[in-house]
């Protein structure tokens, strides 16, 4: 399957980050040009990722439409 959505091949991975680290690193990554953020339910830091994104959007560093947020949901 080919998807033509221009998702960046390089993204910020948030594995092993605390919620606070994820918030700060997500914000900083967006600030320097990252547009792909990867997280997962089992990382337990999605709230921090959301906070970083919200801060970047509120400061008009990026529009939500320009971000690719990928996550993984595990059954059970």
C-alpha positions in Angstrom: 0.0 0.0 0.0 1.3 3.4 -0.9 0.2 6.5 1.0 0.9 9.9 -0.5 0.6 12.1 2.6 4.1 13.4 2.8 4.7 12.1 6.3 8.3 13.0 7.3 10.5 9.9 7.5 12.3 11.3 10.6 10.2 11.9 13.7 10.6 12.4 17.4 10.3 9.2 19.3 9.0 9.5 22.9 9.8 6.1 24.3 11.2 6.1 27.8 10.3 9.8 28.4 8.4 10.9 31.4 5.3 13.0 30.9 7.2 16.2 31.7 10.1 15.2 29.4 7.7 14.4 26.6 6.0 17.8 26.9 9.3 19.7 26.8 10.9 17.6 24.1 7.8 17.6 21.9 7.7 21.4 22.1 11.4 21.8 21.4 11.3 19.4 18.5 8.4 21.3 16.9 10.3 24.5 17.5 13.3 23.3 15.5 11.2 21.9 12.7 10.0 18.4 13.5 6.6 17.6 12.2 6.3 13.9 13.0 5.9 12.8 16.7 5.7 9.1 17.6 4.3 7.8 20.9 2.3 4.9 22.2 -0.3 4.1 24.8 2.2 1.9 26.8 4.7 4.8 27.0 2.3 6.5 29.4 3.4 10.0 28.2 0.7 10.8 25.6 -0.6 13.6 27.9 2.9 15.2 27.8 3.1 14.9 24.1 -0.3 16.6 23.8 0.8 19.4 26.2 3.9 20.1 24.0 1.8 20.2 20.9 -0.7 22.5 22.5 2.0 24.9 23.6 3.6 25.0 20.1 0.2 25.6 18.4 -0.7 28.3 21.0 2.6 30.1 20.2 1.8 29.7 16.5 5.0 27.7 15.9 3.0 25.2 13.8 -0.6 24.5 12.7 -2.1 21.2 13.8 -2.7 20.3 10.1 1.0 20.3 9.6 1.7 17.7 12.3 1.8 13.9 12.0 1.2 12.2 15.3 1.6 8.4 15.3 0.8 6.1 18.2 0.3 2.5 18.9 -2.6 1.0 20.8 -2.1 -2.5 22.3 -5.0 -4.9 22.9 -5.8 -6.0 26.3 
